[in-house]
Amino acid sequence: MIVEAKDCSKLKMPSSKELPKEELVNWLSDVASNVKAKNLTISVSGSTSQDNDERIVHCDREGTWWTGRYIGTLSYKGHCLNIQPRFGLDTIRDWLIEATSVVTTNVQGELQSNSSFIIQLLAYVWVQGIIEAARHGLPSLRRDVTVKSATIRGRLDVSKSIRLIAARQGQVISVHSEKSLDHAASCAIIAAYRVLRKGLGIPDEKWMPSRAIELVHQLLAVTGPHPTVPTQQELEKVRYTPITIGFAKIAELSRQIANRQGLTTEISKGEVKGLLLDVAELWELYVLSVLGKGSAALSVSHGTRERSASKFLLSSDINKRLLGKLMPDGILYEQGNIKGVVDAKYKSIFPSPTAPDGPQREDLYQMAAYLGRFKSQEDGFAWGLLAYPQDPLKTYLSEVEKNSPWSLDQKKKIFFAALPHKAIEATDKIRGIVEQMNNLSFSK
């Protein structure tokens, strides 16, 4: 049986002869306890350090089942969970375009919205990633080639050559460097291509722009149609040049895609199959993108991805050991001086049974900790912004946004904002918030 759901939403409990409600609850409990999201999740950014500890489904105190922050398909023990985006597929695509900074190209044929939407999104990100990385060509990388011949090419391998000379073979061993497309990154890309093509089921590569088809065929000529999927360690050993470094991200994303099976809603009788996208990560990337455009006078550091931007909450008086790493999504600087902190929350800004005031308590504590460490070195002032996705069904401002800013103490203030799903509108709203924050009159 296929159970349809939407992310971060109450799970409707369909009951049928095929799957009685009691059996469905037991199955959901099994998924919540034993299926780890991190084993199925693809990172849009290509990162391997995302926090994917949140459960795919969970049950609240009232016995209501909820989905988490993931979209995609999950097949396990005879049933399938298909989680669609609650804001719609078009919104997710808009966020992807903004977050990945790609330009839509003309594609032969149209991808329709259906149960395989997760594969469509992955294919879109993957195709655009290859085109972007290959602006200066494919990653032909240098590698050492060993040659046994009567002449020397490159540097002589003395020890091996001495043995050949002693055996009177009339040959020597030499090593020279040459450029080649035959490496782990190429194998990962083609392995992902095979998985996506099979999952989409669209003939004649109509889902790919002509430029992507050209690039893939060049790699196929080198790797063959069935390359072995490289390990993460093998990809990390690839030495890119400044021009080809863009392939590091797409190679890692390809490895993740290639290692995921069950990209369709076919029902697995035993092992876990499926693939998920973390919408919270996508929302974070979207917020950071519009933040950079809406605060042009300030520089933005990505706290979750730049080690130099992170700080610690505590420091031991005994041995100076640091404890409690703090990594806000975005940190705003003005000439090297911290002005504010931004955290993207893929949650509701409106009141709910678990958060009667709107924002969740742990998010408020988290922002308070951020502002305690990320503040101006000159005067100790700081402001924070918690950015939530706008709910299209609610045409009014939440109370916390309407009454922003909120004072943490005399030198720290917090704003709450629901950002539009269109990047232009979100950028305009961010610009207004940043201007308002910069003009704040902190009481002393």
C-alpha positions in Angstrom: 0.0 0.0 0.0 1.2 3.5 -0.8 0.5 6.1 2.0 0.4 9.7 0.6 1.5 12.6 2.9 3.0 16.1 2.9 6.1 17.2 4.8 5.8 18.8 8.3 2.1 17.9 8.4 -0.4 15.7 10.1 -0.4 12.3 8.6 -3.8 11.2 7.3 -4.5 7.6 8.5 -6.1 5.8 5.6 -7.6 2.5 6.6 -8.4 -0.3 4.2 -8.6 -4.1 4.1 -5.1 -4.0 2.7 -3.8 -2.0 5.6 -6.0 -1.6 8.7 -5.3 1.4 10.9 -3.8 -0.6 13.7 -1.3 -2.2 11.3 -0.5 1.2 9.8 0.3 2.6 13.2 2.6 -0.4 13.9 4.3 0.2 10.6 4.8 3.9 11.3 6.2 3.1 14.7 8.7 0.7 13.0 9.7 3.4 10.5 10.1 5.9 13.3 12.3 3.6 15.3 14.4 1.8 12.7 14.6 3.9 9.5 17.3 6.6 9.7 16.8 9.6 7.5 20.5 10.1 7.1 20.8 6.8 5.3 18.4 7.9 2.6 18.9 11.7 2.3 20.5 13.4 -0.6 22.1 16.8 0.2 21.2 19.6 -2.3 24.5 21.3 -1.5 26.6 18.1 -1.8 27.5 18.4 1.8 28.1 15.2 3.8 27.8 16.8 7.2 24.2 17.7 7.4 22.3 17.0 10.6 19.7 14.4 9.6 18.8 13.1 13.0 15.1 14.2 12.8 12.8 11.3 12.4 11.0 10.8 9.1 7.7 10.4 11.0 6.9 10.9 14.7 3.9 10.6 17.0 3.0 13.5 19.4 1.6 13.2 22.9 -2.0 13.2 21.7 -1.3 10.2 19.5 -1.3 12.1 16.2 1.3 11.1 13.6 3.3 13.8 11.8 5.8 13.8 9.0 9.2 15.5 9.4 11.1 17.9 7.2 11.8 15.5 4.3 10.1 15.0 0.9 10.5 11.8 -1.2 9.7 8.2 -1.2 10.3 5.4 1.3 9.6 1.8 0.7 9.8 -0.6 3.7 8.3 -4.0 4.7 5.6 -4.1 2.1 4.4 -0.5 2.2 5.5 2.8 0.7 5.4 6.4 2.1 5.3 9.1 -0.5 5.9 12.6 1.0 5.2 15.5 -1.2 6.1 19.2 -0.5 3.4 20.9 1.4 4.0 24.2 -0.4 3.9 22.5 -3.8 6.4 21.2 -6.3 6.7 24.6 -8.1 7.7 26.3 -4.9 10.4 23.7 -4.3 11.7 24.2 -7.8 11.8 28.0 -7.3 13.8 27.5 -4.1 16.2 25.1 -5.9 16.8 27.6 -8.7 17.5 30.4 -6.2 19.6 28.2 -3.9 21.7 26.6 -6.6 22.1 29.8 -8.6 21.4 28.0 -11.9 19.6 29.3 -15.0 16.9 27.1 -16.4 17.7 25.8 -19.9 15.5 24.6 -22.6 14.8 20.9 -22.1 13.3 18.6 -24.8 10.1 17.4 -23.3 8.4 18.3 -20.0 8.6 16.6 -16.6 5.2 16.1 -15.2 4.2 16.3 -11.5 3.6 12.7 -10.3 4.8 10.2 -7.7 8.3 10.3 -9.0 8.7 14.1 -8.4 11.7 13.5 -6.1 13.6 12.0 -9.0 12.6 15.0 -11.2 14.0 17.4 -8.7 17.2 15.4 -8.3 17.6 15.2 -12.1 17.2 18.9 -12.4 19.8 19.7 -9.7 22.2 17.1 -11.1 21.9 18.3 -14.7 22.3 22.0 -13.9 25.2 21.1 -11.6 27.1 19.4 -14.4 26.5 22.2 -16.8 27.6 24.8 -14.3 30.7 22.8 -13.3 31.7 22.3 -17.0 31.7 25.9 -18.0 35.4 25.6 -18.8 35.2 21.9 -19.9 35.3 18.5 -18.3 37.7 17.7 -15.4 40.7 16.2 -17.3 43.1 15.6 -14.4 46.7 14.6 -14.4 47.7 11.2 -13.3 50.9 9.1 -13.3 51.2 6.5 -16.1 53.8 3.8 -15.9 55.3 2.7 -19.2 57.5 -0.3 -20.0 59.5 0.2 -23.2 63.0 0.6 -24.7 62.8 4.4 -24.3 62.3 6.6 -21.3 59.1 8.8 -21.1 59.2 11.1 -18.1 61.1 10.0 -15.0 63.0 6.7 -14.8 61.9 4.2 -12.1 65.4 3.1 -11.2 64.8 0.1 -9.0 62.4 -1.6 -11.4 64.5 -0.7 -14.5 67.6 -2.3 -12.9 65.7 -5.6 -12.5 64.7 -5.5 -16.2 68.2 -4.7 -17.3 69.6 -7.5 -15.2 67.2 -9.9 -16.9 68.4 -8.6 -20.2 65.0 -7.6 -21.4 66.2 -4.5 -23.2 63.5 -2.3 -21.6 63.1 0.2 -18.7 60.3 1.4 -16.5 59.4 5.1 -16.6 56.6 7.2 -15.2 55.1 10.2 -16.9 52.1 12.5 -16.2 49.2 12.8 -18.6 45.7 14.3 -18.5 42.7 11.9 -18.4 39.0 11.8 -17.7 39.3 8.3 -16.3 39.0 9.0 -12.6 36.6 8.6 -9.6 34.7 11.8 -10.3 33.8 10.7 -13.9 32.7 7.3 -12.6 30.4 8.8 -10.0 28.8 11.1 -12.5 28.0 8.3 -15.0 26.8 6.0 -12.2 24.4 8.7 -11.1 23.3 9.2 -14.7 22.3 5.5 -15.0 20.3 5.6 -11.8 18.4 8.8 -12.8 17.7 7.6 -16.3 16.3 4.4 -15.0 14.2 6.2 -12.3 12.8 8.8 -14.7 11.9 6.3 -17.4 12.0 9.0 -20.1 13.4 7.6 -23.4 16.0 9.2 -25.6 17.4 11.4 -22.9 14.6 14.0 -23.4 15.0 15.0 -19.8 18.5 16.4 -20.5 19.5 19.6 -22.3 21.8 19.1 -25.3 24.8 20.4 -23.5 24.4 17.9 -20.7 23.9 15.1 -23.2 27.2 16.1 -24.9 29.1 16.1 -21.6 27.7 12.8 -20.5 28.5 11.1 -23.7 32.1 12.3 -23.5 32.4 10.7 -20.1 30.7 7.5 -21.2 33.3 7.0 -23.8 35.9 6.9 -21.0 34.2 5.2 -18.1 32.0 2.8 -20.1 28.3 2.3 -19.3 28.7 0.5 -16.0 31.4 2.1 -13.9 31.9 1.1 -10.3 30.6 3.7 -7.8 33.6 5.3 -6.1 33.7 5.6 -2.3 33.8 9.0 -0.6 37.4 8.4 0.3 38.2 7.8 -3.4 36.5 11.0 -4.4 38.4 13.0 -1.7 41.7 11.8 -3.3 40.9 13.4 -6.6 43.0 16.5 -7.0 41.1 19.2 -8.9 42.6 22.4 -10.4 41.1 25.8 -9.7 39.2 25.6 -13.0 37.8 22.1 -12.3 37.1 22.4 -8.6 33.4 22.9 -9.3 33.2 19.1 -10.1 34.0 18.2 -6.5 30.4 19.1 -5.4 28.6 17.4 -8.3 30.8 14.3 -8.0 29.8 13.9 -4.3 26.2 14.5 -5.1 26.5 11.9 -7.9 28.0 9.4 -5.5 25.1 9.9 -3.1 22.5 9.5 -6.0 24.3 6.4 -7.3 24.3 4.7 -3.9 20.5 5.2 -3.4 18.3 2.4 -4.7 14.5 2.3 -5.0 14.0 5.8 -6.5 10.5 4.9 -7.6 7.5 4.0 -5.5 8.0 0.2 -6.1 7.2 -1.5 -2.8 10.0 -3.3 -1.0 9.2 -6.4 1.0 12.2 -6.3 3.2 15.1 -3.8 3.1 14.6 -0.1 3.2 14.6 1.6 -0.2 13.9 5.2 -1.2 15.3 8.6 -1.4 14.6 11.8 0.6 15.4 15.5 0.2 15.9 17.6 3.3 13.6 20.6 2.7 15.1 22.3 5.8 18.5 22.3 4.1 16.9 23.7 0.9 15.1 26.4 2.9 18.4 27.4 4.6 20.2 27.7 1.2 17.3 29.8 -0.1 17.3 32.1 2.9 21.1 32.6 2.6 20.8 33.4 -1.1 18.1 36.1 -0.6 20.0 37.3 2.5 23.1 38.0 0.5 21.1 39.9 -2.1 19.0 41.8 0.4 21.9 43.0 2.6 24.3 44.2 -0.1 26.1 46.6 2.2 27.0 43.7 4.6 29.0 40.6 4.0 27.4 37.2 4.8 29.2 34.2 6.2 27.5 30.7 6.2 27.9 29.6 9.8 26.9 26.0 9.2 29.6 25.6 6.4 32.4 27.9 7.3 34.5 26.7 10.2 35.9 30.1 10.9 32.4 31.5 11.4 31.5 29.1 14.2 32.0 29.8 17.9 31.5 27.9 21.2 29.1 28.6 24.0 31.4 27.6 26.9 35.1 27.6 27.7 36.6 25.6 30.6 38.4 27.7 33.2 40.6 24.6 34.0 41.9 23.5 30.6 40.4 26.0 28.1 38.4 23.2 26.5 35.5 24.4 24.3 32.0 23.1 24.6 28.7 23.7 22.7 29.5 24.6 19.1 27.3 27.4 17.8 26.6 27.4 14.0 23.9 29.9 13.0 22.9 29.7 9.3 24.1 33.2 8.5 26.3 35.8 10.1 26.3 39.4 8.9 29.4 41.6 9.0 30.2 45.2 8.4 33.9 45.7 7.8 34.7 42.6 9.9 32.5 43.6 12.8 29.5 41.4 13.5 26.1 43.1 13.0 23.6 40.3 13.2 22.8 36.6 13.1 20.2 34.9 10.9 18.7 31.4 11.4 16.4 29.7 8.8 13.5 27.7 10.4 11.5 25.4 8.2 8.6 25.5 10.6 5.4 27.5 11.2 5.6 30.9 12.7 2.0 30.7 13.8 0.8 29.2 17.1 0.3 25.5 17.3 -0.5 23.0 20.1 3.2 22.4 20.7 4.2 26.0 20.3 1.3 28.2 21.6 3.2 31.5 20.9 4.4 30.5 17.4 8.2 30.1 17.7 9.3 26.9 19.4 11.0 27.3 22.8 14.2 25.6 21.8 14.6 28.0 18.8 14.3 31.0 21.1 17.0 29.5 23.4 19.2 28.8 20.4 19.0 32.4 19.2 19.7 33.7 22.7 22.8 31.6 22.8 23.9 32.9 19.3 23.5 36.5 20.4 25.5 35.8 23.5 28.5 34.9 21.4 28.0 36.6 18.0 27.9 40.3 18.8 29.7 43.5 17.9 33.2 43.8 19.3 32.9 47.5 19.5 29.7 48.0 21.6 28.3 44.5 22.3 25.2 45.2 20.2 23.6 42.4 18.1 20.4 41.5 16.4 19.0 38.2 15.3 16.5 37.2 12.7 14.5 33.9 12.6 13.3 33.4 9.1 10.3 31.2 8.4 8.5 30.2 5.1 5.4 32.2 4.4 2.2 30.2 4.7 0.1 30.9 1.6 -3.1 30.0 3.4 -2.6 32.8 6.0 -2.8 36.3 4.6 -2.1 38.0 7.9 1.1 38.5 9.9 1.7 36.4 13.0 1.8 38.1 16.3 5.5 37.6 16.8 6.2 39.2 13.4 3.7 42.0 13.9 5.3 42.9 17.2 9.0 42.6 16.1 11.6 43.5 17.2 11.7 41.8 20.6 14.3 42.7 23.2 16.5 40.0 24.7 18.3 42.6 26.8 19.4 46.2 26.4 21.8 45.4 23.6 20.2 42.5 21.8 17.0 42.4 19.7 15.3 39.6 17.8 13.1 39.8 14.6 10.7 37.2 13.4 9.8 37.1 9.7 7.8 34.9 7.3 9.6 35.2 3.9 7.7 34.9 0.5 8.5 31.9 -1.7 9.4 34.1 -4.6 13.1 35.2 -4.4 12.4 38.8 -5.6 9.8 39.4 -2.9 11.8 37.7 -0.2 14.9 39.8 -1.1 12.8 43.0 -0.8 11.5 41.9 2.6 15.0 41.0 3.8 16.3 44.4 2.6 13.6 46.2 4.6 14.4 44.2 7.7 18.1 44.8 7.5 17.6 48.5 7.1 15.2 48.5 10.1 17.8 46.6 12.2 20.6 48.9 11.2 18.5 51.9 12.2 17.5 50.5 15.6 18.1 52.7 18.6 19.4 50.4 21.3 18.7 51.6 24.7 21.7 51.8 27.0 
